[in-house]
Amino acid sequence: MPLPQEGDRWEAELRALREDLKELREEQREMANSINQLVTTFRTLATHLGIASEPYTRREKADTTRDLPGFG
């Protein structure tokens, strides 16, 4: 039985790595969809329960110039 050539071995390794990368990207897409569903649920619940009068939105930039209460 002949030994596999160096190039063939590299090609097989590359194919395996490409398949792994494809699977990881698919899992990443599924996780992103799940996170989007959680965010939507959080916004709906927060508005429904009166925790937020408007759906949650991220502020542009925190005001770092104001003093925090209780810290003198």
GULODO-905604 format. One record per residue (C-alpha): x, y, z; residue number from 1; residue in three letters. Coordinates in nm, 2 decimals. Layout:
REM GULODO-905604
[r [X,Y,Z],NUM,ALA]
...
END
This chain:
REM GULODO-905604
[r [0.00,0.00,0.00],1,MET]
[r [0.16,0.33,-0.11],2,PRO]
[r [0.20,0.61,0.14],3,LEU]
[r [-0.01,0.92,0.08],4,PRO]
[r [0.19,1.20,-0.07],5,GLN]
[r [0.26,1.52,0.12],6,GLU]
[r [0.03,1.73,-0.10],7,GLY]
[r [-0.26,1.49,-0.07],8,ASP]
[r [-0.23,1.50,0.31],9,ARG]
[r [-0.24,1.88,0.31],10,TRP]
[r [-0.54,1.88,0.08],11,GLU]
[r [-0.73,1.64,0.32],12,ALA]
[r [-0.64,1.86,0.62],13,GLU]
[r [-0.75,2.18,0.43],14,LEU]
[r [-1.08,2.01,0.34],15,ARG]
[r [-1.14,1.91,0.71],16,ALA]
[r [-1.06,2.26,0.83],17,LEU]
[r [-1.30,2.41,0.57],18,ARG]
[r [-1.57,2.18,0.69],19,GLU]
[r [-1.51,2.27,1.05],20,ASP]
[r [-1.52,2.64,0.96],21,LEU]
[r [-1.84,2.60,0.78],22,LYS]
[r [-2.00,2.43,1.08],23,GLU]
[r [-1.87,2.70,1.32],24,LEU]
[r [-2.02,2.97,1.10],25,ARG]
[r [-2.35,2.80,1.09],26,GLU]
[r [-2.35,2.76,1.47],27,GLU]
[r [-2.26,3.13,1.50],28,GLN]
[r [-2.56,3.22,1.28],29,ARG]
[r [-2.79,3.01,1.50],30,GLU]
[r [-2.65,3.18,1.81],31,MET]
[r [-2.70,3.53,1.66],32,ALA]
[r [-3.06,3.44,1.58],33,ASN]
[r [-3.12,3.32,1.94],34,SER]
[r [-2.97,3.63,2.08],35,ILE]
[r [-3.19,3.85,1.86],36,ASN]
[r [-3.49,3.65,1.98],37,GLN]
[r [-3.39,3.71,2.35],38,LEU]
[r [-3.34,4.08,2.29],39,VAL]
[r [-3.69,4.11,2.13],40,THR]
[r [-3.84,3.92,2.42],41,THR]
[r [-3.66,4.14,2.67],42,PHE]
[r [-3.78,4.46,2.50],43,ARG]
[r [-4.14,4.33,2.49],44,THR]
[r [-4.14,4.22,2.85],45,LEU]
[r [-3.97,4.55,2.97],46,ALA]
[r [-4.23,4.75,2.79],47,THR]
[r [-4.52,4.53,2.90],48,HIS]
[r [-4.42,4.53,3.27],49,LEU]
[r [-4.36,4.91,3.27],50,GLY]
[r [-3.99,4.88,3.34],51,ILE]
[r [-3.93,5.08,3.03],52,ALA]
[r [-4.18,5.33,2.89],53,SER]
[r [-4.02,5.28,2.55],54,GLU]
[r [-3.84,4.98,2.41],55,PRO]
[r [-3.48,4.96,2.52],56,TYR]
[r [-3.23,5.14,2.30],57,THR]
[r [-2.86,5.19,2.35],58,ARG]
[r [-2.74,5.54,2.44],59,ARG]
[r [-2.50,5.70,2.21],60,GLU]
[r [-2.23,5.79,2.47],61,LYS]
[r [-2.23,5.79,2.85],62,ALA]
[r [-2.19,6.13,3.02],63,ASP]
[r [-1.86,6.09,3.20],64,THR]
[r [-1.84,6.45,3.31],65,THR]
[r [-2.11,6.43,3.58],66,ARG]
[r [-2.05,6.33,3.94],67,ASP]
[r [-2.20,6.00,4.05],68,LEU]
[r [-2.42,6.03,4.36],69,PRO]
[r [-2.26,5.90,4.68],70,GLY]
[r [-1.91,5.95,4.56],71,PHE]
[r [-1.74,6.27,4.69],72,GLY]
END
